[in-house]
Amino acid sequence: MRSLIRTTALAALLATAAGMALAHNCPNEMKAIDAKLATNPSLSADNAAKVKQLRADGETHHKAGKHDDSMKALAEAKKILGI
């Protein structure tokens, strides 16, 4: 019984840590997008505007605690940028 409680507690701790790690990855994704944008990649005007909007949306979602939404927006921006 004691082993089951420890195993359950450890599983809960690991799940929480994984969620926190993903939540704190948003800033790293934004930095990667910013770094790529600083190189002036050749994008159409539409794609450039879309990347900037997605990056801004990602930051807004991150600040609101909506990390899944943030990561989706940032991933789409990275895809357009080819990173």
N, C-alpha and C positions, 0 to 999 in steps of 0.2 A: 504494500500500500504506500509506504513511504517513497519507494522508487517511482511509483506512478505519479505521485505529486511532484517530485523533483523533475521528472521527465516533462510533465505538463507545464510546469513553471518555466523550464528551459525553452520549450517550444514557444511559449508566449513571449518570452524575452527576445528570442531570435526573430520572431515575426515583427515585433515592435521595432527592433533595431534595423531590420531590412526596410521597413516603411520610412523610418527616419533618414536612412541613407539615400533613398530615392528622392525624398522631399528636399534634401540638401544638394541634390545634383542639378537642380534647375539653374542656379547661378553659374555652374561650370558650363552648362549648355549655352547660356546667354553669352558667356565670355568667348566661347568658340565661334559663335555667330558674329559677335562684334569683331573678333580678330579677322575672320574671313572678309567681312564687309570693309575693314580697313585696307585690304589689299585691292580694293576697287575691282571686284570680279566683273567679268563681262556678262551682264544680265540685261534682259529687255526692261524697259521702263515699268511694264506691268509686273514682272517678276521681282524687280527691285522693290517696288512699293509693297508687294505681297509679303516679301521677306521681312521688311521693316514692320509691317502691321502684325505679322505672326510673332515676331520677336517682342513687340510691345504687348501683345495679348499674353504671351508666355509670362512676362514679368508681372502683369496685372493678376493673372491667375495664381502665380507663385505667392504674391503678397497677400492674396485672399485665402491662401491655404488650400487652393484647388490644384494640387501638384500633378495629378493625372492629366488634367486639362492643360496645365502648363507644359508638361512633357510632350503632349500630343502636338501642340502648336509649335514648340521649339523643334521637334523632330521633323515636322513638315517644312519649316524654314531651312533646316540643315539639308534636307533632301533637295530642295531647290538650289541651294548653294553647292551641292555636290560634296558635302562633308558628312 
